[in-house]
Amino acid sequence: MESAQLRMEQISAIVTQRNYYEALIARPKKPECYIKYIEYEKRLEKLRRLRVGKYGHAKGRTTLSDYSIPLHILSLYSAAAKRFPESLELWASYIAYSLTQASNKLVSRVLSAAIAAHPSHAAFWVMAAQFEADGDETGKGGGNVDGARKLLMRGLRFFKDGNSLPLWIEWIRIELNFIRVMEKRREAFGLLDSQSNSNDPDRSIQPEHIEHVDQALQTTDDLDQLPEEPDTPMTPLDRKIDVTELKGQEALLSGALVRVVLQNACQAIPGLDIFDAILPLLHAFESPLRPTLLHFLYGQISEMYPNSPKALVMLTTRPLFKYCTAGKIMAVSGEELVDLLGSTILHLQQLCKDKSDLKSMSEEFLIFLIEMHTILKEVEVRQYVSAVIRKTVSSAIKRKTDTPKLHQLAITHYENNEAINDGLQLAKTATQRFPECLDLWDSRLGLLLKTNEDSPATPDTLLVFQQAIQRFPGSIRLAEQYTQLLKHQHTKHALNDQELWSSIEDQLDITLKTCPLKLDESRQSARYPPLNVAEVYQRALTECPSRRTLPKLTQYLSNKSILSLNFLSWLLDFKSIPRDDEKEDLKSLEDLHELVISHPNAQLDQWINYLSFLLINKKDCHKAGQLLAKAKTSLGRKAFEQLEQKWMLINSSVDDVTAMQVEQ
């Protein structure tokens, strides 16, 4: 950098900072060491460019400074990639920086290295194919569609099933863009008639030419059989056009290659998810070929999944929707929408009768109806769809083709649309039809809690809760809902303090006697979610209005059962324990910390929390030193070394705070 652009003290600071980062990457433990150095160099280059713009050399003249820092950054990236090839973040940053440099070879080399380091990372293959086919925003790369094809074909060898979806989608996108570019060229040269003729399957290409193109455009069946294309670019002197090549180009413009890729993609990835990913591409494809390709794709769905309820609904509702990256949108409106929706619903109702052996047929029909109810804005049409939803559920129950999922979908729909009474009625029927389905009971109890927000629960509601927790004694979710109901009763003065305590205590005693296994995970967002049903009731007792102090409470609960480390850790975080005075509260918390670290499963974090409490809250350095000595014998050597490092950080932070207070 020129001395006119920076002062001597600034140059000295830069040298000092670089020496620091060079020492940091001498023995790097993490890729962040290199990333910090690189980010500093990027900021330095930005500063240099600003100074050049203000004091710099004449326009068009280049100096060594224009290249030194970018080359230094590239050398850092190269060294970092060799030292930490497993870091995806590092490779992504390396690729992003290479794209800012005016070198196609550099970008290709970096992408190739990234793929070699992570051949199973689909994003790198997609980025490389995009660069080959389309280039970037600054005009680098692009134009090598054939190279992008071969690159994606090589990449597909490393992926199986759904993992290959991003590569297939990118290949289809590239082929569609290629067709669009060729159509624009033909339009510019006035060849629209020949293009439209080529799209006509009766007039475009003779069968022998189609066979020739299909043999030349094999994809996943035999990737190695693709012929090598000449690397020499087309020049203005190449005026002679071979008839066979012209027919092949017309075959490509007719969608032959896209259909081959679509067919192989559908065969390579099982399920209908790939169709949901492809449809937005085809609907956004502005070309006369779009109807033909959509027809081909829906034909593949019909051929591959003739008895799939989801496929049948997708095919039946095809005229209603257009697909985009954000999801489905309506393809029709007004009276046409009403007529088409009515005919579609009648067709699907008939399918539910004809395909009664497929129980999920009613589920897929209901999913479509709920989706339409969400999309539609007209009140009358929404009311019509709501009526069809009720009829569909009742018909499935009468025919005994209903499923727990069907009921769950309808209950959730009613809850989202504030139809709580309809949801409760259906939830009652659902738990009678499928009494062993925990999710249905969970939904029913949730609706009951909503209906009793403003008043105490009725005896019938309490009976339903009792039935649920008796049927699923090991469910954390149902236990949480039951304690929530008891607290609500206490809030509405239906239970006094003693009755609330007794109700929870009785349920805890029953749980400890039966000792069921855990059936599900808690949905609490707490730092220490309960690990079993007993913990749910222990926490509820802790939160009850009570005159018990913290030591008495822990002693009382420990007499009933062994307290888990998870519960004790939660108890330390709990802020609503009754406190008589500050001194007694600190002593109680200290006893609780002692109980935690005495637990056989106590971890390093529990010891660190206790040390922090003694030093920061209680300000007892002598006790903290004794605890540190105790940790040396209780913890292993490696864990104790980590504890010492954390202890030094705690001490330094306390010293800094003390110094600031003295200065003030």
Summary of the structure (lengths in Angstrom):
residues: 664
radius of gyration: 34.9
end to end distance: 44.1
largest distance: 99.3
contacts: 1899
relative contact order: 0.03
helix: 70%
strand: 1%
